[in-house]
Amino acid sequence: MRELRSLTIMACVGAMAVLTAACGGSSVAPSTSASVPSGLSVTSFDASFSAMAQLKALHTAGSGLVGVILPDTTSSTRYVAFDEPYLKQAFTGAGYSSSEFTIANAQGDVAKEISLAQAQITQGAKVLIFDPLDKPTGEQIQQLAASHGVKAISYDRATFTGTNTYYVSFDNVAVGKLIGKGFMDCVTAWGVSNPKVFTLDGGEDTDPNAFSFAQGYNQVIWNKTDTPLPVGTTNSAGYTLVGDKVAPKWDNSAGQAIFQQSYLANKSINATVEANDGLGNAVITVLKSQNVAAKKIPTTGQDATLQGMVNVLQNYQCGSVYKAVYQEAQDAVALATILRAGLTPPTALLNGTTKPPTGQTGNEQPASLLTPVWVTSSNMNDTVIKDKFVDKAALCAQAGAAACTAAGIS
């Protein structure tokens, strides 16, 4: 990794070194300086949180509140179980006191998410980290932040408006490519001949990330980046697409109904691609109801949920994409700390861009993109179990002791 150029700032950023209410109303001599730690990049963040200590001088150099808004408590348990505590740990490790950051949850309410952003700006937020419930909500929060001179970090889901919004997430196209490759490997390993493929996309009506996931797996499987793809699409490996549907708003029950109708109408379906574990489990539920045995019809997923890992160990799901939340939380806090101090983020941290899906309006945004991991039974113990992302006791209770032992989980 090449050494990053050191960037230096004054303790309170402004056009002049005359420090007034913008710096808490006190007169401070412009002598304190700090710089971005040399070598800070998207690969700096691990389970030890040791990279956060390198940011303490930057924290001291900056001023103002950092506000965080998480989207809900129901669509994914990760926000309560992982994102919030990991964000707190990252802030604390970087030297923040409890009064210098705030974390709120919109609980699935778009109006509440916007009001939380307004409240945090009123409280003095200099940087907002927010995970938008949908595209319009993200746009409103970004515009609100921009109108008050507040830096905005779109967390996990992208926002494509304005020019002052940064994006922190895992590389969504890479997530899709892992799903596509994992699926094709599974088709071969499970001996599926003449694959008749059904794809269940997720949330393309509300979530821009969903397009990127589909772009990734469609590129790997079909050498195309459109979504949904037309029935009859084929590839050089002899696959034929017999259905490609979207589960609106990532709704698992809707996805289950979509697949059930499709499968009952076309029992030739013998391979499936799903955009996350919830949709994978919805398909598996239908397959089990039709007495389809394990290791017969591949399914896929992402998020490395407990249910997804159970399905993998029981040979109903090929694998799942794991995105280590502790990396994402540290990345967001590191970027927020740099922006709060008035510095320009280094290119090794802003290592990419994100742009709207084809046919949608918006601006390309600078992005900090982390690397996801494809999890199967062979590496489950060294990834989600090691990181305590999935509870080992709960997993083995549901999947069975024999399945855990076979996967080296004991």
N, C-alpha and C positions, 0 to 999 in steps of 0.2 A: 504494500500500500504506500503510495507516494505521500511524502510529508506535506501537510496542508499549510498554506501561507497563513501566518499569524495576523490576526486583525485586532487592532487596538481601538478602544473607545474610552470616553470619559465616563465617570460614574453615573452621571445623569445626562441623557442625550437631549440636545436641543440645538437650535441654530446658534445660540450664544451660550457662554458659560455663566450667564446670569441665571441663578437657580431660584425659582419662585415656587408657586403652588404646584407646578408640574412635578416638582421633586419633593412634595410633601410640605412645601411652604417654608423650608429652612434654607439658610445660606450655607452652601457646601463648597469648599475650595475644589476646583477642577483638577484634583491630583490623583484620585483613585482611578486605576485603569485595569482592564482585564482583556483577555483574548480567548478566542475559541481554542480549546485544547487541540494540540497538534495530533493529527491522526484520527480525529473523531469522524466516524462513518457509520453507515447502516449495519456494519458488522461488529460494532463496539458493544452491543447490548446483549448480556447473557443473564443467566439466572442469579448470578451473584450481585447484580446491580452495582458493581464496582465502578462502572463508567460515570455514574451520577456524582460521585465525589469530585470528579474532575471539573464539574460545572459550578462548584461553590463560589469561585471568584466571579464568575459571570452573574450568578444570582446576586451577589453583593453589589455588583456594578449596575444592575438594573433596578427598576422600581415599579411599583404597582402590582395589582392583583392579576393572577391568571385564573380565568374561569373555565370550568369544564362542564359540558352538558352531555350526558349519556342519553340514549334514545328511549329505552324501555326496560322493563323488568321481566317481560314474559316471552318475547319472541326468541330470545336467547339468554340462557342463564349466565352466560359469560360476563355480562355487564355488571352484575351484582357480585358474582363469585370471584371474578378475576380482574376485570378492568378497573373497577373502583379501588380495590385494595392495592393493586399494582401501581396505579397512578399515585396514590398516597405515598407508597414506599419510594417511588421515583422522586416525587417532590421533596420528601424529607431527606433523601440521600443527597439531593442537590443543594440542601441548605435552607429550604423554605420553612418558615414557621407556619402554623396552622391558619394564621390570619392572612397569609399571602397567597393562598389558593383556595378555591371552593369547588366542590364537585356536586352537581345536582343531576337528577334523573327526570326526564320528561314523561315517563310512565306511559309511553305510547300516544301521547296527546300532542298534536302539532301546535295547537294554540299555546299550550303550556311550554313547549320548547322555545317558542319565540319570546314568550313573556320572561322565561328564565334568562334568555340572552339579554333582554332589556334590563332586567334586574342586575345582572352581573356587570354590565356596562355602567349602570348607575352607581354600583358599589366601587367603581374605579378600575375595572379590568383593563389592562393594557393589551392582553392577548386573550382570545377566546379559542378554546379547543372544543369543537362540537361535532357530534355524530348525527347528521340530519336524518329525520324519519323518512323524508322523501325529498325529491328534487325541489319542489316549490318552497318547502320549509328551509332547506339549505340556502336557497337563493335569498330569501328574506333575511335570514340571519347574517349572511355575508354582506348584504346591502346595509343592514343596520350597523354592523361593525365598521364598515368602510365610512359611513356617514359620521362616525364618532372618532375616526382615526385609530381604530382598534385593529390590530393584526388578527387574522383569522386562520385557524388550522382546521381543515375538514378532516375528521378522524374516522378512519375505516371506510366511510362512504364519501365519494367525491362531490364537490360543488363546483360547477363550471361557470361561475359568474365573477365579474370584477377582475381586478389585477393584483389584489393584495391577499389572495387566499392560497395557502399551502395545503398540501395533501400528505397525510401520513397513513400508510396502510401496507399490506402485503401486495406484491405484484399480482394484480388480479388476472391478467392474461396468463401469467405463469401458473396461477392456481388452476385455471382451466386446462392448460397444457398438461399439468400433472394428472388431472382427472382423465383427459383423453388418453394419455399414455398408459395410465393404470388400467383403464378399461380395455385397451387393446391387448395389453399383456395378459389380462385376465381371460379374455376371449380365447387366447391361445392356450393358457394354462388349464382352463376348464374344458378344453376340447369342443368348443362351440363351432359347429360346422355351418357354412352358409348363413352367416349372421344376419338376422332380420332385426334391425335396431329401432328401438323406440327411445326418444329423448324427452325428458321432462325438465324443461328450463324453469328457473325460478325468478319471480318478481320483476320481470322486465317492464312491467307497467309502472313501477315505482322506484326501482333501485338501479342506478346507472352501472353499478358494479356487476350486475347480473349479465349485462351485455358483454362485458369483458370476459367473464367466466366462459360464456358460450362461444365467444370469439376464440378463446384458447382451445377448448376441446373440439370445436368444429374444425379448427385449423389442423390439429393433429390427426383427427379421424378422417375428415373428408377433404382436407386441403382447401377449405373455404372458410371465410370469416363472417358470413351472413348469419342472421338468426331471426326467427326460426328458419330452418332449411326446408325446401320442398320435399314432399314424399317422392320417393323414387331416386333420390340422390344415391350415388354409388361411389365406391373407392376402389383402388387397385388391388386391395386385399380380398375383394369379393363380398364386402358388406353392402347391404341395401337398407336405406332409411325408410321405415314404414310409418313413422309418425314423429312429429316434433311439436310439442305443445308447451305452453307457458302456464305455470301455476301462479295465478295473480297474487301479488303481495306476499309471495313465499308461503302461501297458505297450504299446510300439509293436508288438511282434509279435502281441500279443493283438488290438490294434486292427486290424492288417492282416488277421488271420484273420476278424474280425467283418465287416469291409467286403467282403472277398472273397466270403464266403458270401452276403452281402446283394446284392452286385452281380451275381453269377452267377445269383441267383434272380430279379433284377429289373433287366434291362438298360435300363429306362426311366429310371433314375437319371441325371440330367444336370447336377446341381449338388450340391456337398457343402460342409459346414461342419465344420471341425476345430478343436479347442480349442488345439492347439499345433503347432509345426513337425514334431515327430516323428510325430504322428498324420497330419498332412498328407502327409508323405513316405510313410507306410505306405499311404495311399490312392493316391497317385501311383504307387507301385510296382505296385499291382494294375491301375490303369488302363493303365500302359505294357505290362504283360503281356497285356492285352486289346487292344493296338494302338490305344488311344485317343490321338489326336494332341494336340499342344499347343494351348492356347487353345480347348479344347472343353468340358471339364467343370471348373468352378471348384473350387479348394480354398483353404483358409485356414490360419492358424497364428498362433502367438506365440512369442516368444523371439529372433527375428531370428538364428537359427542360420546357420552357413555353408551347410548343406544347404538350409535354407529360402530363403536368398537366391539360391542356385543355381536352385532351382525357380522362384522369382519371375522371374529374368532369362530363364529358358528357357520362360516362359509356361505353366507347369503349376500355379503357385500365384499367387493374386491379390495377396497381400501378407502381412505379418507384423507383429505388435505388437512394437515395440522398447521395452524398459525399461532405461534407462541405469543400469547398476549403480553407477557412481561417484556418482550422486545418492543412491541408496538407502544406500550405505555411509556417506556423509557425514551423511545424515539420522539414521541410527542412532547414530553417534558423537556428534552434536550433542545428541540427546535423552538419551543416556547421560550425557554430561558435565553437563547441566543437572540430572538426577536425582541424580548422584553428589555434586553440590554442594548438594543439598537444596532446590533451587528448583522452582517450579511452571512447567511448560512453557507458553509463550505459545500463545494460540489460533491464531495464524498458522502455528505449527508443528504443533500438534494440530488439524488443520483438518477432522476428520471423526470418524466412529465406524465400527466394524465389529461386526456381530452375527451370530449363528448362522443358518444357512439355515433356512427354514421347516420345522418338524417336528423340529428338533434343539434340545436343551437347551443352556443356557449364558448368559453375560452379555454385554451390549453393552460394548465396550471403546473407550477413546479411541484415535484413530488419526492417524497422520501419513501422508497419502496423496499420492503423487507422480503426475505426469501422464504417461501413456504416449503413444507416437507410432505411427501406422500407417505402415509402410514399404513402398513399392512401388519399381519401377525408376526412377520419376521423382525420388524424394528419397533414394535409397539412398546416393548419393555424399556427400550433405550430413548424413547421420545415422550409420549404422553404420560407413561407411568413414572418415568424418572422425574419429569417436571411436575408431577402431582396434578396434572391437568385432568386426569381421569382417576377416580378413586379405585385403587386395586381391589379392595375388598368388595366393593359394590360390583365391579366388573366381573370378578370371578364368581360371585354369588349368582349373577344373572347368566353369564356365558357358560358356567360350569367349570369345576376345578380341573377337569381333564383338558378342556380347551386352553385354559391358562397355562397349565403345565407344558402342553405341546408348543406353546408360543414362548416358553422360557420365562413366564411370569409366575413367580412363586413367593 
